[in-house]
Amino acid sequence: MEFKTILFYVFAAIMVLASTRVITARNPVHAALFLVLAFFNAAGIWMLLEAEFLAIVLVLVYVGAVMVLFLFVVMMLDIDTDKLRENFWGYLPVASLVGVVIVLEMAAVLWRSFLSFDQQAVNAGNIGGTKELGLLIYTKYIYGFEIAAAILLVAIIAAVALTLRKRKDTKHFDPADAVRVKRNDRLKIVKIDPVSARAAGAADSNSEVKEAP
């Protein structure tokens, strides 16, 4: 057995175990960390396939950005895991049905691909290269790329809209009102009669004298 084959089995076994722990871990932070471990092992498998660009993108984008953001969100929201586990087994029939449908769809696609598989020699140096990927994305898959970008933009706007809520313990103002404000609205000058401290003291003494009898 070659050394590459041994590495593949090691990466694949760790990735399967980490993926299992993602859905079985009780702590959401631990589940996110196991998902990071699964991503690293998937990147190792991509490196064995000589797809360095895909491996680097997997580590930088998913591990370096998405998972870090997910960890921050999980820790900041302070999710009540006990409440989330309520009626957990009640969703098992629906989840099992969806899982079976997904497995059947994947099996149908893979079985058809295996039947029509024609082994051809491929230049390994072109797999995972930035130039080849760029040419494919911006020529053959340009419409799919643009649709994916639009979907991601909608998802970002939806995430901001869902998390934007008013809180009673914070002060906020409308920037439009601050722009439309005028000088007279900020400061109001009121004219009053001048009163000195000596005159105020004399008035107090006179009132005390009058009240004495």
C-alpha positions in Angstrom: 0.0 0.0 0.0 1.3 3.4 -1.0 1.9 6.2 1.5 -0.7 8.4 -0.3 -3.3 5.7 0.2 -2.5 5.4 3.9 -2.9 9.2 4.2 -6.2 9.1 2.4 -7.6 6.5 4.7 -6.4 8.5 7.8 -7.9 11.7 6.5 -11.1 10.0 5.5 -11.5 8.2 8.9 -10.9 11.4 10.9 -13.3 13.3 8.7 -16.0 10.8 9.1 -15.5 10.7 12.9 -15.5 14.5 13.1 -18.6 14.7 11.0 -20.4 12.3 13.3 -19.4 14.3 16.3 -20.8 17.5 14.6 -24.3 16.1 14.8 -23.9 14.2 18.1 -22.1 16.8 20.3 -24.3 18.4 22.9 -22.3 21.7 23.0 -22.7 23.8 19.9 -19.2 25.2 20.3 -17.8 21.7 20.4 -19.8 20.8 17.3 -18.4 23.8 15.4 -14.8 22.8 16.4 -15.4 19.3 15.1 -16.7 20.8 11.9 -13.4 22.8 11.6 -11.5 19.5 12.1 -13.6 17.9 9.3 -12.8 20.8 7.0 -9.1 20.5 7.6 -9.2 16.8 6.8 -11.2 17.5 3.6 -8.5 20.0 2.7 -5.9 17.3 3.2 -7.7 15.0 0.8 -7.8 17.8 -1.8 -4.0 18.2 -1.4 -3.6 14.4 -2.0 -5.6 15.0 -5.3 -3.2 17.8 -6.2 -6.0 20.4 -6.0 -4.0 22.9 -3.9 -6.3 25.8 -4.8 -9.4 24.1 -3.6 -7.7 23.0 -0.4 -6.5 26.5 0.4 -9.9 28.0 -0.4 -11.6 25.4 1.9 -9.3 26.4 4.8 -9.3 30.1 4.2 -13.0 30.6 3.5 -14.7 28.0 5.5 -12.3 27.6 8.4 -10.9 31.1 8.5 -14.0 33.1 7.9 -17.3 31.1 8.1 -16.6 28.9 11.1 -14.9 31.7 13.1 -18.0 33.9 12.4 -20.3 31.0 13.4 -18.3 30.5 16.7 -18.7 34.2 17.5 -22.4 34.1 16.8 -22.9 31.0 18.9 -21.0 32.4 21.8 -22.6 35.8 21.6 -26.2 34.6 21.3 -25.9 32.3 24.4 -28.2 29.7 22.9 -30.3 27.7 25.3 -29.4 24.2 24.2 -31.9 22.6 26.6 -34.8 24.4 24.9 -33.5 23.3 21.5 -33.5 19.7 22.5 -37.1 19.7 23.5 -39.2 17.4 21.3 -36.0 16.3 19.5 -37.2 12.8 18.8 -40.4 14.1 17.4 -38.7 15.3 14.3 -37.0 11.9 13.7 -39.6 10.5 11.2 -39.4 13.6 9.0 -35.6 13.8 9.3 -35.3 10.1 8.4 -37.6 10.5 5.3 -35.6 13.5 4.1 -32.3 11.6 4.7 -33.6 8.6 2.7 -34.7 10.8 -0.2 -31.3 12.5 -0.3 -29.4 9.2 -0.2 -31.6 7.8 -3.0 -31.0 10.9 -5.2 -27.2 10.8 -4.6 -27.2 7.0 -5.3 -29.1 7.6 -8.6 -26.7 10.3 -9.8 -23.6 8.3 -8.8 -24.9 5.1 -10.3 -25.6 6.7 -13.6 -22.2 8.3 -13.5 -20.5 5.0 -12.8 -22.3 3.3 -15.7 -21.3 6.0 -18.2 -17.8 6.4 -16.7 -15.0 6.5 -19.3 -11.6 6.5 -17.9 -9.4 9.0 -19.6 -5.9 10.3 -19.0 -5.9 13.7 -17.3 -3.0 16.0 -16.8 -2.7 16.2 -13.0 -0.9 19.6 -13.3 -4.1 21.3 -14.5 -6.3 20.0 -11.7 -7.1 22.7 -9.1 -5.1 25.4 -10.9 -6.3 29.0 -10.6 -6.1 29.7 -14.4 -8.1 26.6 -15.4 -10.8 27.3 -12.7 -11.0 31.0 -13.7 -11.5 30.1 -17.3 -14.2 27.6 -16.5 -16.1 29.8 -14.0 -16.1 33.0 -16.2 -16.9 31.2 -19.5 -18.8 27.9 -19.1 -20.3 28.5 -15.6 -20.7 32.3 -15.7 -24.5 32.2 -15.2 -24.3 29.8 -12.3 -21.6 31.9 -10.7 -23.7 35.1 -11.0 -26.8 33.3 -9.6 -24.7 32.0 -6.6 -23.4 35.5 -6.0 -27.0 36.9 -6.0 -28.2 34.2 -3.6 -25.3 35.0 -1.2 -26.2 38.7 -1.4 -29.8 37.9 -0.5 -28.7 35.7 2.3 -26.5 38.4 3.8 -29.3 41.0 3.6 -31.7 38.5 5.2 -29.2 37.7 8.0 -28.9 41.5 8.8 -32.6 42.0 8.6 -33.3 39.0 11.0 -30.7 40.1 13.6 -31.6 43.8 13.5 -34.0 44.3 16.3 -34.8 47.2 18.6 -33.6 46.9 22.2 -35.0 48.9 25.1 -31.7 49.2 27.0 -30.0 51.1 24.1 -30.4 54.6 22.8 -30.7 55.2 19.1 -31.8 58.0 16.8 -32.8 58.4 13.2 -29.9 59.8 11.1 -32.4 61.5 8.9 -33.8 63.5 11.8 -30.3 64.5 12.7 -29.7 65.8 9.2 -32.9 67.7 9.0 -32.5 69.5 12.4 -32.1 73.3 12.4 -30.3 75.7 14.6 -33.4 76.8 16.4 -34.3 73.3 17.2 -31.0 72.6 19.0 -30.9 75.7 21.3 -33.7 77.8 22.6 -32.9 81.1 24.3 -35.3 82.3 27.0 -35.3 85.9 28.3 -35.8 86.3 32.1 -35.5 89.2 34.5 -32.1 89.5 36.1 -32.1 88.7 39.8 -29.1 89.4 42.0 -28.1 87.3 45.0 -28.4 90.4 47.4 -31.9 91.2 46.2 -32.9 87.6 46.6 -31.5 87.6 50.2 -33.3 90.8 51.1 -36.6 89.4 49.8 -36.2 86.3 51.9 -35.4 88.4 55.0 -38.5 90.6 54.4 -40.7 87.5 54.1 -39.4 86.1 57.4 -40.0 89.5 59.2 -43.6 89.6 57.9 -44.2 86.1 59.1 -42.8 86.7 62.6 -45.9 88.4 64.3 
